[in-house]
């Protein structure tokens, strides 16, 4: 623990609870909890203890009493009527019933011979915290309609939630640590200290839209003491701030309404603290009441205003197949034309083969891309026509949905003066090379794959490079979709700090692309070069810093509170990025993220990523 605290008093009460001056915590673990009272009853806070696992794990507790706060199909939450004054010890516990008992909220009950179990909701050995439960068969109702305990207020007027640190006292596995929790500083410990208890959030504000799992993330007190917010109301992830003040709401006991970013809740939110899927969450006990809940209306991209301006964009379309999702393709086409203003060069990720998710051995995406291009023509009334640069992968060699054969594709407008220097189109296993033609870097394949045999790209998308000529100048596009972060540890997982094993592959991928960029710049130090795509990592990460090398990351030109292209568990984060060589970055006209999807309800979103677009001034140099 990092605070120096003074113990003013430690009194053992007849009820078997620990009392001390409110707000004052011991500096070291207590030597033990009080023994059960004369009637053999043990307090819930004794069972919970002040570490992440119960000090009584595996023991059978003769008697435990309290009031039922929530009942579900497998058991109920039981909360003490005689709390202690130690904020580290939760006053509630989940009782896993092994026999039927007719219980209701407000029943005062006695649990007999309950076995203390630490239950891992993700399964044995998984990187997940455990929850302390009582496994019991014998429950006696002592009284009905007992008043429920007052919920603990999270925020102003109650217990302040940490707003910067998730866990900094444990390096390793939290469940194996005997370190007393520190709920005043560590967000993980804060929620652990309230495990199973009734809590209340006043003046809640949504920082996410209801996701596909019917979860919504909020902050208390209208965001007072919370991290930086975007103009849309998104809580933005930063390198040293994972935003532990985020509170996830879940729908185990209610029907979650459609909630949008920035929604305001008129009534206090009440629920019980739960843990599952690597996250603490509040299981609501009543449907939330909202006073303001308007969907976000994204702004349109800035249009190219001059003939010598060139727009380059990247957009992850999330397992896109125009032939399987006709309406979805038309929506994407409309977005490209109306929202993105038809970028001159558009890099797309997650383009599936022609039969989509069917694992048939098909790898061609010719019909899929042709259908999308036709939809764009229709959406633009014939004004926008694209050609595609695509290299079909080896079947099931690039990751993603089995049989989907997702790949990165480059579209370019045919009526904007873009021209490809003559070179063969590369194949899946062919590596693009460079040759020096009087200081001009020429691709041996156009388009071609960068180092497809490198182990860095095993079971992952291979970068595709293309060379264009625009207004008499060479422009190099390197389109990417780096390895997914899916295997990384959750922020509230058992292993702390969270491990990022997937980053090793992204670092290797970044090195491979960076070497190719350097080879171009060795031939022509003033080359106009763009590296872009879904890079699946944050601008401050090791992989992106390596990738950046001699490039400028245009995401950093945005105000810090506007840097997000993806919303995950209430954290706005930048995964989709555009990097440019210095010669090109110096000619940047505009850079922006178009929040088409991250702030929409899942059924209203075309993808889970937002597109990113940059406009450059490619007027001829004198």
KOLLOFI-931692 format. One line per 8 residues: number of its first residue (from 1); their letters; for each residue x, y, z of C-alpha. Coordinates in steps of 0.02 Angstrom, whole numbers, plus 32768, in hexadecimal, padded with zeros to 4 digits. Layout:
# residues N
NUM = a = X/Y/Z; ...
//
This chain:
# residues 622
1 = xxxxxxxx = 8000/8000/8000; 803D/80AD/7FDA; 7FE0/8111/805B; 801D/8122/810E; 7F86/8105/817A; 7F75/8107/8235; 7F0C/808A/8294; 7EA7/80EB/8312
9 = xxxxxxxx = 7E46/805B/8359; 7E18/7FA6/833D; 7D83/7F66/839B; 7D37/7EBB/8398; 7C7A/7EC5/83A3; 7C07/7E40/83E5; 7BBE/7E2B/8337; 7C65/7DED/82F8
17 = xxxxxxxx = 7C8F/7E86/828E; 7D28/7EF7/8289; 7D0D/7FAD/82B6; 7D85/803C/82A1; 7D82/80F6/8283; 7D2A/8112/81DB; 7DA1/8132/814A; 7E3A/80F2/81A7
25 = xxxxxxxx = 7E88/8051/8167; 7F07/7FE0/81BA; 7FB7/7FE8/8173; 7FD0/7F2A/817C; 7F63/7E8F/8179; 7F05/7E6D/8217; 7F3E/7DD1/8273; 7E92/7D83/8266
33 = xxxxxxxx = 7DD7/7D9F/8266; 7D69/7D90/8300; 7D2D/7CE4/832A; 7C76/7CBA/830A; 7BFF/7D02/8389; 7BB5/7C9E/8419; 7B2A/7C5C/83A9; 7BAB/7C20/832A
41 = xxxxxxxx = 7B88/7CA5/82A5; 7C11/7CE8/8232; 7C09/7D95/81E4; 7C0E/7DA4/8126; 7C9D/7E20/8130; 7D04/7D9B/818A; 7CE6/7D23/80F9; 7D12/7DA6/8077
49 = xxxxxxxx = 7DAD/7DE5/80CF; 7E1C/7E6F/808E; 7E78/7E11/8003; 7E33/7DDA/7F5B; 7E14/7D29/7F98; 7DBA/7CF9/8037; 7E27/7CCF/80CE; 7DA6/7C46/80F1
57 = xxxxxxxx = 7DAC/7BF8/8044; 7D7F/7B40/804E; 7D35/7B4C/80FD; 7C83/7B22/812F; 7C2E/7BB1/818B; 7BAF/7B7A/820C; 7B3E/7C13/8205; 7B33/7CB2/819C
65 = xxxxxxxx = 7AA2/7D2C/819D; 7A6E/7DC3/813B; 79EA/7E06/80C6; 79C9/7DCA/8015; 79E7/7E57/7F98; 79D9/7DFC/7EF1; 7998/7D4F/7EC1; 79C1/7CF5/7E1F
73 = xxxxxxxx = 79AC/7C45/7DDC; 7A44/7BFE/7E34; 7A4A/7C58/7EDA; 7A44/7D04/7F29; 7AAB/7D95/7F69; 7AB2/7DA2/8026; 7AE5/7E43/807C; 7B0F/7E5E/8133
81 = xxxxxxxx = 7A9F/7EC5/81A4; 7B31/7EE7/821B; 7BC0/7F2D/81B3; 7C6D/7F53/81F4; 7CCA/7FF7/81DA; 7D55/7FB1/816C; 7D31/7FE5/80BA; 7DA3/7F5C/8078
89 = xxxxxxxx = 7D2E/7ED0/80AE; 7C92/7EB3/8047; 7BF0/7E9D/80A7; 7B9D/7E2D/8026; 7BB4/7D84/7FD8; 7B62/7D1A/7F54; 7B11/7C7A/7F95; 7B10/7BEC/7F18
97 = xxxxxxxx = 7A77/7B87/7F46; 7A84/7ACB/7F36; 79CD/7AAE/7F63; 792C/7B0B/7F3F; 78FA/7B92/7FBB; 786F/7C0E/7F99; 78C2/7CB6/7FB7; 7899/7D6B/7F91
105 = xxxxxxxx = 78F2/7E11/7F9D; 78E6/7E50/804F; 78E6/7DA4/80A0; 7954/7DA0/8139; 79A3/7CF4/8136; 7A1A/7C80/818F; 7A90/7C16/8127; 7ACA/7B77/817D
113 = xxxxxxxx = 7B67/7B14/8153; 7B9B/7B7B/80BD; 7C3C/7B4A/8067; 7CAE/7BDC/8035; 7CE2/7BCE/7F7F; 7D49/7C3F/7F0E; 7CF6/7C2C/7E66; 7D4B/7C5A/7DC2
121 = xxxxxxxx = 7CBF/7C8A/7D47; 7D35/7C72/7CB3; 7D6A/7BC3/7CE5; 7DFA/7B76/7D43; 7EA3/7BBB/7D10; 7E5D/7C4E/7CAD; 7E9E/7CFF/7CC4; 7E08/7D34/7D2B
129 = xxxxxxxx = 7DEB/7D6A/7DDD; 7D82/7CFB/7E4B; 7CE5/7D2A/7EA9; 7CC7/7CF3/7F5C; 7C2A/7C8A/7F6E; 7BD2/7C20/7FEF; 7B97/7B77/7FB3; 7B02/7B43/801F
137 = xxxxxxxx = 7A69/7AD6/8029; 7A19/7B10/80CA; 79CE/7BBE/80D1; 794C/7BF5/8150; 78DF/7C8F/813B; 78DF/7CEE/81E0; 7878/7D82/81A9; 7827/7DC4/810B
145 = xxxxxxxx = 7821/7E75/80C5; 78B8/7EAE/8126; 78F9/7F57/80E9; 798C/7F44/8073; 7A35/7F8E/80A3; 7A54/803B/8060; 7ABA/802D/7FBF; 7B6C/806C/7FC8
153 = xxxxxxxx = 7B78/8109/7F5F; 7C07/8105/7EE1; 7C44/81B7/7ECA; 7C1C/825C/7F1C; 7BCB/8245/7FC7; 7C06/8191/7FD1; 7CA3/8132/7FA5; 7D10/8183/7F21
161 = xxxxxxxx = 7D45/810F/7E97; 7DFE/8113/7E64; 7E16/816C/7DBE; 7EC4/813B/7D83; 7F02/8096/7DC8; 7EB7/7FE9/7DB0; 7F38/7F87/7E16; 7FE8/7FB9/7E49
169 = xxxxxxxx = 8008/7F53/7EE5; 8014/7EA8/7E92; 808A/7E6E/7E0A; 8054/7DBF/7DDB; 7FB3/7D67/7E06; 7F3C/7DC9/7E74; 7EE6/7D2D/7EB3; 7F89/7CEA/7EF8
177 = xxxxxxxx = 7FB6/7D8A/7F52; 7F9C/7DA2/800C; 7FAD/7E5D/7FF5; 7F1D/7EBA/8049; 7EB4/7F15/7FC8; 7EC0/7FD1/7FB3; 7E14/800E/7F7E; 7E41/80C5/7F8F
185 = xxxxxxxx = 7EC4/80BD/7F05; 7EA7/8020/7E9C; 7E0A/800F/7E33; 7E12/7F51/7E39; 7E1A/7F54/7EF7; 7D8F/7FD5/7F00; 7D14/7F61/7EA9; 7D54/7ECA/7F08
193 = xxxxxxxx = 7D2C/7F22/7FAC; 7C77/7F32/7F71; 7C65/7E82/7F2A; 7BAE/7E4D/7F2F; 7B75/7EEC/7F87; 7AE8/7F61/7F57; 7B31/7FFF/7F0C; 7AEA/80A0/7EC7
201 = xxxxxxxx = 7B29/8114/7E3E; 7AE5/81C5/7E3E; 7ADD/8236/7DA6; 7B21/81AD/7D36; 7B58/81D7/7C86; 7B73/8155/7BFD; 7C21/8151/7BB0; 7BF5/80C2/7B3C
209 = xxxxxxxx = 7B60/808C/7AD7; 7B0A/7FE9/7B06; 7B76/7F65/7AB4; 7B49/7EBD/7A66; 7B4E/7E6D/7B13; 7AD2/7EED/7B58; 7B59/7F3D/7BC4; 7B67/7FF8/7BDE
217 = xxxxxxxx = 7BF6/8055/7C30; 7BD5/80F0/7C99; 7C2E/8169/7D0C; 7BE6/81B1/7DAC; 7BBF/8266/7DD5; 7BB2/829C/7D1E; 7C6A/8275/7D06; 7CAE/82DC/7D97
225 = xxxxxxxx = 7D5F/82A0/7DC1; 7D5F/8230/7D26; 7DE5/8230/7C9E; 7DE2/8293/7BFE; 7D44/8290/7B94; 7D2F/82A6/7ADA; 7CB5/8327/7A9D; 7C3A/8297/7A81
233 = xxxxxxxx = 7C48/825C/7B36; 7CC2/81CC/7B1E; 7D3F/81A7/7BA8; 7DE5/81A0/7B4E; 7E6A/811F/7B79; 7F18/8165/7B9B; 7FC0/8112/7BB5; 7FC3/812F/7C71
241 = xxxxxxxx = 7F08/8131/7C8F; 7E9B/8097/7C6E; 7E06/80F2/7CBA; 7DD8/8083/7D4E; 7D49/80FC/7D71; 7CE9/80A5/7CE6; 7C55/8043/7D2E; 7C0C/7FBA/7CC2
249 = xxxxxxxx = 7B51/7F9C/7CCF; 7B0A/7EF1/7CA3; 7A60/7EA6/7C83; 7A56/7E01/7CE2; 79B7/7E3A/7D3D; 796F/7EBE/7CC8; 7952/7EE4/7C10; 79D7/7F63/7BE1
257 = xxxxxxxx = 798E/7FEF/7B76; 79E7/8038/7AE0; 7A62/80B3/7B2C; 7AD5/8129/7ACC; 7B77/817F/7AF8; 7B53/821B/7B5E; 7AAD/81DB/7BA2; 7A7D/8225/7C4A
265 = xxxxxxxx = 7A25/81BF/7CD0; 79A1/821F/7D31; 7990/81A3/7DC0; 7A1A/8153/7E27; 7A57/80AC/7DE4; 7A50/801D/7E62; 7A98/7F6E/7E4F; 7B0D/7EEC/7E98
273 = xxxxxxxx = 7BC8/7EE0/7E73; 7BF0/7E47/7E0B; 7C88/7E06/7DAB; 7C89/7DA6/7D07; 7CE2/7DA3/7C5E; 7D7A/7DFA/7CA9; 7D19/7E90/7CE8; 7CC3/7ED1/7D81
281 = xxxxxxxx = 7C11/7F02/7D59; 7B74/7F41/7DAC; 7AE0/7ECE/7D95; 7A4D/7F46/7D95; 79B7/7F1C/7E01; 7942/7F94/7DA6; 7938/7FDB/7CF7; 799A/807D/7CE9
289 = xxxxxxxx = 793A/811F/7CD1; 7983/8199/7C53; 7962/8251/7C3D; 79CD/8269/7BA2; 79FA/81E2/7B24; 7A12/8224/7A75; 7A73/81C0/79F3; 7B14/820E/79B5
297 = xxxxxxxx = 7B12/825B/7908; 7BBF/8250/78BA; 7C06/82DF/7857; 7C3B/82C6/77A3; 7CEF/82C5/776B; 7D3A/8360/771E; 7D2E/8356/7661; 7DC2/8368/75ED
305 = xxxxxxxx = 7DBA/841D/75B3; 7E47/8427/7535; 7E7B/83B8/74A5; 7F29/839F/74EE; 7EE8/836B/7599; 7EE3/82B0/75B7; 7E78/8256/763B; 7EB6/81B1/7685
313 = xxxxxxxx = 7E4C/814D/7700; 7E47/80A9/775E; 7DAB/804A/7794; 7D99/7F9F/77E7; 7CF4/7F57/77A7; 7CE9/7EC5/7823; 7CD8/7E26/77BE; 7C8E/7E79/7725
321 = xxxxxxxx = 7C37/7E18/769C; 7BCD/7E7C/7624; 7B7A/7DDF/75DF; 7B41/7D9D/7688; 7B0B/7E45/76CE; 7ABF/7EA9/7640; 7A74/7F31/76AD; 7B14/7F3F/7713
329 = xxxxxxxx = 7B77/7F59/7673; 7B03/7FE3/763B; 7B16/8036/76E4; 7BD3/802D/76DA; 7BCE/8074/762A; 7B62/8105/7666; 7BDC/8127/76F3; 7C70/8128/767C
337 = xxxxxxxx = 7C1B/81A3/7608; 7BBD/8213/7682; 7C1C/8208/7726; 7CCE/81EF/76E7; 7CB6/8256/7649; 7CFC/81CA/75DC; 7DB5/81CA/760A; 7E2B/81BE/7577
345 = xxxxxxxx = 7E81/8128/75C7; 7E21/80BC/7641; 7E72/802D/76A0; 7DF6/7FAB/76DE; 7E14/7F22/775E; 7DB5/7E80/777C; 7D78/7E67/76CA; 7D40/7DB2/76C2
353 = xxxxxxxx = 7D45/7D3F/762B; 7CB0/7D2C/75B8; 7C55/7CAA/7620; 7C78/7D02/76C3; 7C77/7C98/7760; 7C5E/7BF6/76FF; 7CFD/7B8E/770D; 7CF9/7B4B/765B
361 = xxxxxxxx = 7DAB/7B63/7620; 7D78/7C03/75C6; 7DF7/7C91/75D5; 7DC8/7D0A/754A; 7D71/7DAC/757C; 7D55/7DE8/74CA; 7C96/7DE2/74CF; 7C8E/7E28/7580
369 = xxxxxxxx = 7CF7/7EBF/754F; 7C9C/7ED8/74AA; 7BF6/7EDC/7505; 7C34/7F5E/7580; 7C7B/7FC9/74F4; 7BD4/7FBF/7499; 7B7A/7FF5/7538; 7BEF/808C/7544
377 = xxxxxxxx = 7BC8/80B9/7490; 7B0E/80B1/74B8; 7B21/8116/7559; 7B7F/819D/74FC; 7B0B/819A/7465; 7B9C/8167/73F8; 7C14/81EE/7433; 7C8B/817E/7495
385 = xxxxxxxx = 7CDD/80E6/7447; 7D62/8081/74A1; 7DDC/7FFB/746B; 7E1D/7F7C/74E8; 7ECC/7F3F/750E; 7EBD/7E94/755D; 7F2B/7DFD/7578; 7ECB/7D60/75A3
393 = xxxxxxxx = 7F17/7D08/763B; 7F3F/7C51/7650; 7EA5/7BFF/7699; 7E94/7C15/7756; 7F46/7C59/7763; 7F1F/7D0B/7798; 7EB6/7CF5/7835; 7E05/7D2D/7852
401 = xxxxxxxx = 7D68/7CC4/783E; 7D92/7C17/77FA; 7D68/7C18/7741; 7D50/7CD5/773E; 7E01/7CF8/76FF; 7DFA/7DAE/7733; 7E78/7E1E/76DE; 7EAA/7ED3/76CB
409 = xxxxxxxx = 7E77/7F26/7627; 7EA1/7FCD/75D8; 7E1A/8029/7575; 7E49/80C0/750B; 7DE2/8138/74A5; 7DF6/812B/73E9; 7DC6/81DE/73BF; 7E3F/823D/742F
417 = xxxxxxxx = 7EDE/8227/73CB; 7F27/8199/7431; 7F96/8126/73CC; 7FF3/8086/73F8; 80A4/8071/73B2; 80AA/7FD1/734E; 80D9/7F35/73B0; 808C/7E89/73C5
425 = xxxxxxxx = 8009/7E6B/744C; 8054/7E05/74D7; 8018/7D5D/7515; 7FF9/7D23/75C6; 80A8/7CD9/75DD; 8109/7D5A/7576; 816E/7DDF/75CF; 8170/7E8E/7587
433 = xxxxxxxx = 821C/7ED7/7568; 8266/7F81/753F; 82DA/7FC0/74B9; 832E/8068/74AB; 830A/80C3/7407; 8371/8163/7413; 8336/8188/74C3; 8287/8149/74A4
441 = xxxxxxxx = 824F/80B3/750D; 81F0/803C/749D; 818A/7FA7/74DC; 81AF/7F01/7488; 80F8/7ED1/74A2; 806A/7F4D/749F; 8011/7F25/750E; 807F/7EAC/756D
449 = xxxxxxxx = 808A/7E60/7618; 8111/7E92/7694; 8176/7DFC/76D0; 80E5/7D7E/76CF; 8159/7CF0/7705; 818D/7D4A/77A5; 8150/7CEB/783F; 8110/7D92/7880
457 = xxxxxxxx = 807E/7D7E/7809; 8054/7CCB/7833; 7F97/7CB9/7842; 7F88/7D75/782A; 7F66/7DEE/779D; 7FF9/7E19/772D; 801B/7ED1/7706; 7FFB/7F05/7654
465 = xxxxxxxx = 8062/7F8E/75FF; 8030/7FF3/7567; 8083/807E/7507; 801F/8109/74B6; 804A/81A1/7450; 7FE2/823C/7473; 8001/82E7/742B; 80AB/82AB/73EF
473 = xxxxxxxx = 80E2/826B/749A; 80F9/81BB/74DD; 808D/818B/7570; 80A7/80E9/75D1; 8018/8099/7630; 803A/800F/76AE; 7F97/7FC5/76EB; 7F93/7F60/778C
481 = xxxxxxxx = 7F28/7EFC/7802; 7F98/7EC9/7893; 7F80/7E36/7908; 7EE7/7E40/7979; 7EF1/7E6D/7A32; 7E76/7DE1/7A57; 7EF2/7D7A/7ABB; 7F25/7E05/7B31
489 = xxxxxxxx = 7EF5/7E04/7BE9; 7E5F/7E69/7C27; 7E7D/7F06/7C8C; 7E28/7EB4/7D22; 7E72/7E07/7D09; 7ECB/7DA0/7D8C; 7F75/7DC1/7D40; 7FB4/7E71/7D63
497 = xxxxxxxx = 7FED/7ED8/7D0F; 7F88/7E97/7C7B; 7FF3/7E31/7C05; 7FF5/7E56/7B4A; 8038/7DB8/7AF6; 7FEC/7DE9/7A4E; 805E/7E81/7A49; 80F6/7E16/7A24
505 = xxxxxxxx = 80B1/7DEE/7979; 807E/7EA1/7957; 812D/7EDB/7985; 8175/7E60/7907; 80F8/7E9A/7884; 8123/7F50/78A7; 81DC/7F2A/7891; 81BD/7ED7/77E9
513 = xxxxxxxx = 8157/7F6B/77A8; 81D1/7FE8/77F2; 8261/7F94/7793; 8202/7FA4/76EF; 81DE/805B/7713; 8296/807A/7737; 82C8/8026/7694; 8257/809F/7634
521 = xxxxxxxx = 829C/8134/7693; 834F/80FE/7674; 832D/8108/75B9; 82CA/81AA/75CA; 82D2/8203/7673; 8245/8276/763B; 81D0/81EB/7604; 8116/8208/761F
529 = xxxxxxxx = 80E3/8171/7683; 804A/813D/76E8; 8040/80AA/7762; 7F8E/808F/779E; 7F0B/8015/77D7; 7EC5/7FBE/786F; 7F66/7FAE/78D1; 7F12/7F61/796A
537 = xxxxxxxx = 7F7D/7FC2/79E4; 7F87/806B/7A37; 7FF5/80FC/79FB; 8065/80EC/7A95; 807C/802F/7A86; 8124/7FE1/7A5B; 80E4/7F9F/79B5; 80A4/8048/7978
545 = xxxxxxxx = 8140/80A3/79B2; 81A9/8026/794F; 8137/8037/78B8; 8140/80F3/78C3; 81FD/80F8/78B1; 821B/8184/7834; 8161/81A4/781D; 80E7/821C/7872
553 = xxxxxxxx = 804D/81D2/78C4; 7FC0/8245/788E; 7F52/820B/791E; 7FBF/8276/798E; 7F89/8312/7930; 7EDD/8301/7980; 7EB8/8347/7A2E; 7ED6/82BD/7AAD
561 = xxxxxxxx = 7E1E/82B2/7ADA; 7DEE/828F/7A24; 7E64/81FC/7A08; 7DF3/8166/79F7; 7DB9/80F7/7968; 7D74/8067/79CF; 7D0F/805A/7A70; 7D33/7FC6/7AE2
569 = xxxxxxxx = 7CEA/7FAF/7B90; 7CD0/806A/7B9F; 7D80/809A/7B6A; 7D92/80FD/7ACA; 7E34/80C4/7A77; 7E96/80DF/79D8; 7EB5/8040/7974; 7EA0/8081/78C2
577 = xxxxxxxx = 7F2D/80F6/7890; 7F7F/8150/7800; 803A/816F/7802; 8094/81D6/777E; 8147/81F8/774C; 8184/82A1/7783; 8181/82E5/76D2; 80C8/82B8/76C6
585 = xxxxxxxx = 8098/82E4/7779; 80D7/8394/7758; 8051/839F/76D1; 7FC0/8368/773E; 7F22/83CD/7721; 7EAB/8374/7797; 7EA1/82D8/7803; 7E05/8297/7858
593 = xxxxxxxx = 7DAA/8201/789D; 7CF6/81ED/7861; 7C96/819E/78F1; 7C1B/813B/788A; 7C18/809E/78F3; 7C69/80AA/799F; 7BDC/8116/79E3; 7B4B/80B6/7997
601 = xxxxxxxx = 7AE5/8024/79D6; 7B29/7F81/798C; 7A95/7F65/7918; 7AA7/8015/78D5; 7B64/8009/78B9; 7BB5/7FCB/7819; 7C52/7F93/7873; 7CA6/7F9C/791D
609 = xxxxxxxx = 7D2B/8017/78E0; 7D23/80CB/78A7; 7D74/8100/7804; 7E08/8177/7807; 7E30/81F1/777A; 7EC0/8265/774C; 7ECA/82E6/76C1; 7F73/8319/767A
617 = xxxxxx = 7FA8/83A7/7609; 7FFF/8356/7575; 8016/83F2/750D; 80B2/83E1/74A2; 8151/8416/74F9; 81B6/849D/74A1
//
